[in-house]
Amino acid sequence: VGLQEGLLVVLFLFLVLFCCRRRKMDEFDVLLSAEDSFMQQGLREGEEMGRKLGLSEGFDMGRQQGHELGKELGYYVGCCLVWKSVHVAQPRAIQSIEKLLQKATQFNFDDPASEEFDRQLSTIRSLFKKINSLLKSPVHLDSAVADLSF
């Protein structure tokens, strides 16, 4: 506790004692009153500090999760563009590539807590696996994304 805070506490206790003597309160009641007021002040300050810290940590986590999701969707789109450029000849694969491109580029990032968000992401991942299977491609997201560096 700093010198200024200590002086404020002493001044506060002095004022409380002075006011209580005028009201004829017991000194023990004064201490309980001071303790309660300090507890309430500490509670308010702790809640405010927790709110700020929670917002900061939540923002950082959201940014990290958004980065990971963007990297994943970008990888899928990149693979689709490569497959289109090498002129894949299988009609089912071409149809799936177009569908994956459409779903990935129109992905709605607005509400990540919704069931629709999870459903869209699951559909995109399933399409990517389907295309890999149709093309007998050895491309896998985990190893390919881990090797990326900029």
Backbone as CSV, one residue per row, in Angstrom:
resi,resn,N_x,N_y,N_z,CA_x,CA_y,CA_z,C_x,C_y,C_z
1,VAL,0.855,-1.173,0.000,0.000,0.000,0.000,0.894,1.226,0.000
2,GLY,0.637,2.137,-0.909,1.433,3.351,-1.020,1.125,4.325,0.105
3,LEU,1.960,5.318,0.239,1.817,6.322,1.291,0.493,7.080,1.143
4,GLN,0.136,7.442,-0.079,-1.111,8.181,-0.288,-2.327,7.331,0.068
5,GLU,-2.285,6.063,-0.325,-3.409,5.177,-0.004,-3.512,4.965,1.497
6,GLY,-2.363,4.841,2.162,-2.358,4.685,3.617,-2.933,5.904,4.309
7,LEU,-2.550,7.082,3.828,-3.086,8.310,4.414,-4.583,8.418,4.190
8,LEU,-5.040,7.989,3.015,-6.479,8.007,2.735,-7.238,7.066,3.670
9,VAL,-6.664,5.905,3.949,-7.302,4.948,4.855,-7.388,5.540,6.253
10,VAL,-6.292,6.138,6.724,-6.289,6.745,8.058,-7.307,7.877,8.119
11,LEU,-7.330,8.724,7.094,-8.289,9.823,7.051,-9.719,9.292,7.044
12,PHE,-9.955,8.250,6.267,-11.281,7.651,6.202,-11.702,7.123,7.570
13,LEU,-10.809,6.384,8.226,-11.133,5.842,9.552,-11.376,6.965,10.556
14,PHE,-10.580,8.025,10.489,-10.773,9.154,11.390,-12.161,9.767,11.186
15,LEU,-12.543,9.965,9.922,-13.853,10.540,9.637,-14.985,9.631,10.105
16,VAL,-14.801,8.349,9.906,-15.826,7.391,10.340,-15.952,7.422,11.855
17,LEU,-14.813,7.408,12.557,-14.846,7.466,14.023,-15.496,8.761,14.504
18,PHE,-15.140,9.885,13.887,-15.704,11.173,14.269,-17.219,11.179,14.086
19,CYS,-17.685,10.684,12.913,-19.119,10.658,12.635,-19.839,9.705,13.578
20,CYS,-19.194,8.594,13.884,-19.838,7.597,14.732,-19.933,8.081,16.173
21,ARG,-18.956,8.804,16.634,-19.015,9.323,17.995,-20.171,10.310,18.122
22,ARG,-20.405,11.046,17.060,-21.524,11.982,17.089,-22.841,11.210,17.131
23,ARG,-22.842,10.018,16.540,-24.058,9.193,16.550,-24.052,8.207,17.707
24,LYS,-22.989,8.178,18.463,-22.827,7.301,19.621,-22.807,5.833,19.210
25,MET,-22.044,5.536,18.134,-21.869,4.144,17.710,-20.697,3.545,18.466
26,ASP,-20.711,2.288,18.583,-19.622,1.550,19.205,-18.419,1.534,18.260
27,GLU,-17.175,1.579,18.773,-15.978,1.569,17.943,-15.896,0.284,17.109
28,PHE,-16.397,-0.803,17.647,-16.394,-2.069,16.914,-17.279,-1.972,15.677
29,ASP,-18.412,-1.299,15.804,-19.299,-1.080,14.657,-18.605,-0.248,13.590
30,VAL,-17.760,0.697,14.035,-17.013,1.532,13.101,-16.065,0.677,12.281
31,LEU,-15.366,-0.232,12.935,-14.437,-1.111,12.219,-15.177,-2.012,11.238
32,LEU,-16.317,-2.530,11.657,-17.106,-3.378,10.756,-17.594,-2.575,9.555
33,SER,-18.003,-1.351,9.810,-18.462,-0.491,8.726,-17.329,-0.201,7.745
34,ALA,-16.135,0.088,8.285,-14.982,0.354,7.421,-14.622,-0.889,6.620
35,GLU,-14.651,-2.044,7.278,-14.325,-3.289,6.583,-15.314,-3.541,5.443
36,ASP,-16.588,-3.334,5.712,-17.600,-3.542,4.672,-17.388,-2.602,3.487
37,SER,-17.078,-1.346,3.787,-16.894,-0.406,2.684,-15.653,-0.762,1.864
38,PHE,-14.584,-1.203,2.528,-13.394,-1.624,1.783,-13.653,-2.888,0.974
39,MET,-14.447,-3.795,1.526,-14.800,-5.017,0.790,-15.603,-4.662,-0.463
40,GLN,-16.559,-3.750,-0.316,-17.365,-3.341,-1.469,-16.505,-2.649,-2.522
41,GLN,-15.589,-1.797,-2.084,-14.695,-1.115,-3.024,-13.810,-2.130,-3.741
42,GLY,-13.271,-3.088,-2.996,-12.436,-4.138,-3.598,-13.220,-4.979,-4.585
43,LEU,-14.463,-5.274,-4.250,-15.319,-6.055,-5.142,-15.551,-5.301,-6.453
44,ARG,-15.880,-4.014,-6.350,-16.104,-3.211,-7.564,-14.844,-3.144,-8.428
45,GLU,-13.702,-2.898,-7.790,-12.447,-2.809,-8.538,-12.080,-4.156,-9.167
46,GLY,-12.318,-5.239,-8.430,-12.028,-6.578,-8.960,-12.906,-6.934,-10.144
47,GLU,-14.194,-6.580,-10.053,-15.098,-6.849,-11.169,-14.683,-6.068,-12.411
48,GLU,-14.322,-4.815,-12.221,-13.900,-3.989,-13.356,-12.617,-4.538,-13.973
49,MET,-11.678,-4.918,-13.129,-10.415,-5.471,-13.622,-10.658,-6.798,-14.365
50,GLY,-11.529,-7.636,-13.814,-11.865,-8.900,-14.466,-12.557,-8.693,-15.790
51,ARG,-13.425,-7.687,-15.863,-14.123,-7.388,-17.108,-13.126,-6.978,-18.195
52,LYS,-12.185,-6.110,-17.831,-11.183,-5.666,-18.800,-10.294,-6.822,-19.246
53,LEU,-9.865,-7.626,-18.292,-8.995,-8.756,-18.612,-9.733,-9.785,-19.465
54,GLY,-11.012,-10.034,-19.134,-11.807,-10.976,-19.911,-12.001,-10.523,-21.342
55,LEU,-12.250,-9.238,-21.534,-12.409,-8.716,-22.891,-11.115,-8.852,-23.684
56,SER,-10.012,-8.563,-23.037,-8.718,-8.646,-23.711,-8.396,-10.088,-24.107
57,GLU,-8.586,-11.012,-23.167,-8.304,-12.420,-23.460,-9.272,-12.963,-24.505
58,GLY,-10.534,-12.558,-24.430,-11.522,-12.998,-25.415,-11.189,-12.500,-26.807
59,PHE,-10.749,-11.251,-26.892,-10.358,-10.686,-28.180,-9.178,-11.458,-28.762
60,ASP,-8.166,-11.719,-27.934,-6.990,-12.453,-28.411,-7.358,-13.861,-28.880
61,MET,-8.223,-14.535,-28.122,-8.632,-15.890,-28.508,-9.428,-15.860,-29.807
62,GLY,-10.321,-14.884,-29.942,-11.110,-14.760,-31.171,-10.235,-14.489,-32.377
63,ARG,-9.245,-13.634,-32.200,-8.329,-13.339,-33.300,-7.555,-14.600,-33.698
64,GLN,-7.098,-15.364,-32.717,-6.346,-16.586,-33.006,-7.225,-17.615,-33.713
65,GLN,-8.446,-17.817,-33.211,-9.353,-18.781,-33.829,-9.744,-18.336,-35.239
66,GLY,-9.966,-17.041,-35.425,-10.293,-16.515,-36.746,-9.147,-16.708,-37.721
67,HIS,-7.932,-16.519,-37.238,-6.746,-16.718,-38.073,-6.658,-18.174,-38.521
68,GLU,-6.859,-19.092,-37.592,-6.810,-20.523,-37.928,-7.889,-20.891,-38.948
69,LEU,-9.092,-20.380,-38.751,-10.187,-20.682,-39.672,-9.918,-20.076,-41.051
70,GLY,-9.417,-18.856,-41.080,-9.084,-18.223,-42.354,-7.996,-18.981,-43.093
71,LYS,-7.017,-19.469,-42.352,-5.929,-20.243,-42.956,-6.475,-21.549,-43.543
72,GLU,-7.378,-22.182,-42.820,-7.968,-23.438,-43.297,-8.795,-23.207,-44.566
73,LEU,-9.679,-22.218,-44.536,-10.521,-21.955,-45.708,-9.677,-21.487,-46.895
74,GLY,-8.666,-20.684,-46.638,-7.769,-20.244,-47.708,-7.039,-21.412,-48.346
75,TYR,-6.665,-22.366,-47.525,-5.995,-23.568,-48.049,-6.934,-24.350,-48.970
76,TYR,-8.194,-24.501,-48.538,-9.173,-25.223,-49.355,-9.383,-24.509,-50.693
77,VAL,-9.543,-23.208,-50.648,-9.750,-22.434,-51.883,-8.521,-22.561,-52.783
78,GLY,-7.334,-22.474,-52.207,-6.101,-22.611,-52.991,-6.002,-23.956,-53.673
79,CYS,-6.328,-25.015,-52.947,-6.311,-26.358,-53.552,-7.313,-26.451,-54.700
80,CYS,-8.495,-25.896,-54.499,-9.514,-25.928,-55.562,-9.032,-25.192,-56.804
81,LEU,-8.402,-24.055,-56.604,-7.905,-23.295,-57.753,-6.802,-24.053,-58.490
82,VAL,-5.951,-24.745,-57.758,-4.904,-25.554,-58.392,-5.539,-26.701,-59.165
83,TRP,-6.506,-27.384,-58.552,-7.158,-28.497,-59.232,-7.867,-28.015,-60.499
84,LYS,-8.497,-26.852,-60.441,-9.144,-26.308,-61.632,-8.120,-25.964,-62.712
85,SER,-6.955,-25.475,-62.297,-5.945,-25.062,-63.280,-5.282,-26.248,-63.974
86,VAL,-5.275,-27.415,-63.333,-4.683,-28.599,-63.978,-5.741,-29.368,-64.769
87,HIS,-6.905,-28.776,-64.906,-7.990,-29.320,-65.731,-8.346,-30.754,-65.351
88,VAL,-8.840,-30.893,-64.155,-9.319,-32.186,-63.683,-10.407,-32.663,-64.628
89,ALA,-10.334,-33.939,-65.019,-11.241,-34.460,-66.045,-12.456,-35.188,-65.479
90,GLN,-12.514,-35.373,-64.185,-13.622,-36.133,-63.601,-14.803,-35.194,-63.310
91,PRO,-15.950,-35.458,-63.920,-17.105,-34.571,-63.746,-17.552,-34.426,-62.287
92,ARG,-17.545,-35.516,-61.522,-17.958,-35.440,-60.120,-16.989,-34.578,-59.329
93,ALA,-15.710,-34.707,-59.629,-14.702,-33.907,-58.926,-14.849,-32.432,-59.286
94,ILE,-15.076,-32.151,-60.561,-15.248,-30.756,-61.003,-16.457,-30.124,-60.305
95,GLN,-17.538,-30.880,-60.242,-18.755,-30.382,-59.586,-18.484,-30.117,-58.095
96,SER,-17.784,-31.017,-57.438,-17.473,-30.849,-56.021,-16.513,-29.682,-55.786
97,ILE,-15.554,-29.509,-56.703,-14.609,-28.391,-56.585,-15.365,-27.070,-56.679
98,GLU,-16.283,-26.959,-57.645,-17.071,-25.733,-57.801,-17.932,-25.476,-56.566
99,LYS,-18.518,-26.545,-56.044,-19.368,-26.408,-54.861,-18.540,-25.968,-53.649
100,LEU,-17.360,-26.550,-53.489,-16.478,-26.174,-52.376,-16.034,-24.714,-52.503
101,LEU,-15.666,-24.310,-53.711,-15.278,-22.911,-53.932,-16.418,-21.963,-53.570
102,GLN,-17.613,-22.301,-53.983,-18.774,-21.456,-53.700,-19.006,-21.366,-52.190
103,LYS,-19.005,-22.500,-51.515,-19.292,-22.509,-50.078,-18.185,-21.812,-49.276
104,ALA,-16.935,-22.010,-49.677,-15.822,-21.393,-48.949,-15.785,-19.881,-49.137
105,THR,-16.098,-19.421,-50.339,-16.044,-17.971,-50.581,-17.283,-17.252,-50.048
106,GLN,-18.358,-17.977,-49.814,-19.575,-17.371,-49.274,-19.783,-17.721,-47.800
107,PHE,-18.747,-18.193,-47.154,-18.838,-18.602,-45.750,-19.215,-17.405,-44.877
108,ASN,-20.161,-17.618,-43.968,-20.643,-16.560,-43.089,-19.902,-16.635,-41.747
109,PHE,-19.053,-15.641,-41.488,-18.241,-15.598,-40.277,-18.941,-14.883,-39.118
110,ASP,-20.154,-14.399,-39.326,-20.794,-13.493,-38.373,-21.104,-14.101,-37.007
111,ASP,-21.539,-15.347,-36.951,-21.953,-15.923,-35.669,-21.308,-17.292,-35.462
112,PRO,-20.064,-17.321,-34.952,-19.365,-18.590,-34.796,-19.978,-19.511,-33.740
113,ALA,-20.877,-19.002,-32.922,-21.506,-19.842,-31.899,-22.748,-20.554,-32.418
114,SER,-23.169,-20.246,-33.638,-24.410,-20.822,-34.158,-24.180,-22.231,-34.726
115,GLU,-25.266,-22.969,-34.795,-25.213,-24.306,-35.382,-24.953,-24.220,-36.884
116,GLU,-25.474,-23.172,-37.515,-25.276,-22.991,-38.957,-23.799,-22.828,-39.290
117,PHE,-23.076,-22.122,-38.457,-21.629,-21.933,-38.643,-20.931,-23.294,-38.653
118,ASP,-21.234,-24.122,-37.654,-20.632,-25.455,-37.581,-21.047,-26.328,-38.756
119,ARG,-22.296,-26.210,-39.159,-22.797,-27.009,-40.273,-22.084,-26.626,-41.576
120,GLN,-21.925,-25.317,-41.806,-21.230,-24.849,-43.009,-19.784,-25.347,-43.028
121,LEU,-19.102,-25.212,-41.915,-17.705,-25.631,-41.839,-17.574,-27.141,-42.030
122,SER,-18.487,-27.885,-41.443,-18.477,-29.340,-41.601,-18.713,-29.740,-43.061
123,THR,-19.613,-29.048,-43.744,-19.885,-29.317,-45.160,-18.644,-29.053,-46.006
124,ILE,-17.976,-27.933,-45.732,-16.767,-27.581,-46.486,-15.672,-28.624,-46.267
125,ARG,-15.482,-29.038,-45.026,-14.458,-30.056,-44.739,-14.793,-31.380,-45.411
126,SER,-16.072,-31.742,-45.393,-16.489,-32.994,-46.040,-16.264,-32.945,-47.547
127,LEU,-16.571,-31.807,-48.154,-16.348,-31.658,-49.594,-14.862,-31.788,-49.932
128,PHE,-14.008,-31.200,-49.114,-12.571,-31.290,-49.351,-12.105,-32.747,-49.280
129,LYS,-12.593,-33.471,-48.288,-12.229,-34.893,-48.169,-12.755,-35.691,-49.366
130,LYS,-13.964,-35.367,-49.801,-14.560,-36.053,-50.952,-13.717,-35.821,-52.206
131,ILE,-13.317,-34.574,-52.435,-12.506,-34.259,-53.615,-11.163,-34.984,-53.555
132,ASN,-10.552,-34.996,-52.381,-9.292,-35.729,-52.219,-9.469,-37.200,-52.560
133,SER,-10.589,-37.753,-52.124,-10.860,-39.162,-52.399,-11.105,-39.391,-53.895
134,LEU,-11.888,-38.516,-54.524,-12.181,-38.666,-55.952,-10.917,-38.549,-56.809
135,LEU,-10.043,-37.641,-56.427,-8.822,-37.418,-57.209,-7.660,-38.291,-56.747
136,LYS,-7.923,-39.088,-55.707,-6.872,-39.916,-55.112,-5.646,-39.037,-54.784
137,SER,-5.970,-37.883,-54.194,-4.953,-36.883,-53.885,-4.394,-37.116,-52.480
138,PRO,-3.082,-36.998,-52.315,-2.493,-37.174,-50.985,-2.490,-35.879,-50.166
139,VAL,-3.241,-34.870,-50.579,-3.228,-33.579,-49.899,-4.015,-33.669,-48.596
140,HIS,-3.373,-33.251,-47.496,-4.033,-33.217,-46.183,-3.741,-31.873,-45.542
141,LEU,-4.741,-31.305,-44.940,-4.616,-29.958,-44.377,-3.553,-29.869,-43.298
142,ASP,-3.532,-30.798,-42.347,-2.630,-30.691,-41.194,-1.171,-30.554,-41.606
143,SER,-0.699,-31.436,-42.470,0.715,-31.399,-42.836,1.017,-30.224,-43.769
144,ALA,0.107,-29.903,-44.670,0.362,-28.833,-45.636,0.374,-27.459,-44.971
145,VAL,-0.558,-27.208,-44.084,-0.631,-25.907,-43.430,0.522,-25.736,-42.451
146,ALA,0.924,-26.807,-41.799,2.034,-26.715,-40.853,3.340,-26.341,-41.572
147,ASP,3.468,-26.726,-42.845,4.696,-26.439,-43.597,4.708,-25.040,-44.209
148,LEU,3.575,-24.329,-44.169,3.536,-22.998,-44.753,4.334,-22.017,-43.911
149,SER,5.088,-21.175,-44.588,5.771,-20.099,-43.885,5.857,-18.904,-44.808
150,PHE,5.792,-17.708,-44.224,5.800,-16.489,-45.010,6.913,-15.597,-44.532
